[in-house]
Amino acid sequence: MADAGAGRSRWAAPALGAGSVIAIFAALEILLKTGIVNRFIVPYPSAVLLSLERIIVEENVLGRVGETAFEMFFSCIAVILIGVPIGTALYRYRALRRAVEDWVAALAAAPLVLAFPLFLVLFGRSSLTIIVMSVITGLAPIIIKTTEGLAGVRPVLINVGKSLKMGDSQMFWKILIPAALPVIFSGIRLSWTFVLISVVGIEFLINLGGLGQLINDLAERYDLPGTYAAILFVVGVSVCFFMILERVETWLRPNP
Amino acid sequence: MNNAAANAAGDKAVPVMPAPAAEAQLVIDRVSKRFGEGPGAVVAVDDMSFDVMPGEFVACIGPSGCGKSTLFNIIGGLQEEYVGNVMIDKSRIAGPHAAVGMVFQEESTFPWRNVLDNVAFPLELQNVGQSERRDRAQKFISLVGLQGFEKRMPSELSGGMRQRVSIARTLVSGPRILLMDEPFAALDEQTRLLLGDKITQIQQELHQTTLLITHNLTEAVQLSDRIVVMTYRPGRVKRIVNIDLPRPRTSDVVSSPAFGKYVAEIWGDLREEATRGMEEAEAGAAARGKTARG
């Protein structure tokens, strides 16, 4: 009985979430049918869902997913390879931290996407522009969280390391990094969210590459159901991406 | 024992420490530590001297704020600048020392490692082979009574069990001196007594030289051969009390009349210091309140 109850409660929340989405779609459909919402601005949800098959078959969605994934992959790796060492340096050198911490925080809030003409001039209308801009956009959270995670390591753990006569390198890899990992992971998640938004957004802006360009193409053709279907598809891909990331995080993350 | 002569009149007090004996394993010789300069400077420890013999269990007891933790950090090598000498086998401590194993007051297990990996950690640093590492860690896990919990993560253990993991991790590298800073401070009284039994058993089994820093009277008398009573700020040796309770001991000793006599006697000294500490803290708080009100 208890197991059955636990099973029910496990499925109750996702069912409620899915049910809410279906209810909103149904309500929107009714509002459009009754003319309360203008159908020339918002397409019928049913038409959007039916367009999904069309854009997958006719618009080479898999190829576009591949292009976006390629840009995402390099951006995400670069964000870690650049952000974690910078965050570590800010933790190590207090003067450097005091000097640049506010600038890094400001970087997180800056609308870097508006600087795309500059990057177009520097790197041309290419994937490199998208990757460089996305890396810069995603850097701030991982730098801030890496510094925060390392600074937040409990002093007693560091004292254990010192009492065991650990060198700097051992201390870093065997105590500081594992202890800071949960906070660094939250920085990675934030950074990768920024990277995903940036990659698709810049693809849309410069009309190049994968899923962002698809949305741009469909919008320029004034294919409203197709445009919304593409947006829905991007949202679906993002959800899958973050579900996979969550699994990887659970697998890698030490128990609290 | 170093203070035997001074204690000849009874097993009570030694007001001043005699010169350290040659055979002492740990010698604290006129150690002082001051934080800050000028009128705001705080003398945490002042001219402290005592020694610990091989296999002996000594406790340092004093009220909060008397400099116990400063002394712990100096002996453990975490506080490298101090006046005087802390000597282990005739060499002065000026940094962490392989001969000293430290157990901290705060929970210090690594949450990302299971019990076995936590205990084996010092051996991993020494590049001890995996099978030997496992065997040696297993031995100390059994010694602290945690066999069967090897694969558990610290988050799955109670506070007392986690502290035992820390003790096993410290003992596994074979330190000559076990230095503990209020290791049971966060635990309830019953767990504290039972862990006291475990510590006594380990000390008797390994003949481990141990220095315990504590503010708990019961714990100090239950475990120690000698107790160094400290004054409230600056921390000085007020007197050293020999505890002549029979060994092997268990927590049953707390119900004996002799135990009660030692507790009452040491509390007589401590009460004066603790009262002074409390009065100074209250005066400080009142002065701060006055300043804040302008």
Interface residues (C-beta under 8 A of the other chain):
Chain A: R154 V156 L157 N159 V160 K162 S163 L164 K165 M166 Q170 K174 I175 P178 A179 L181 P254 N255 P256
Chain B: G76 G77 L78 P96 A98 V100 G101 M102 F104 E106 E107 S108 F110 P111 W112 R113 F121 P122 L125 M153 P154 S155 S173
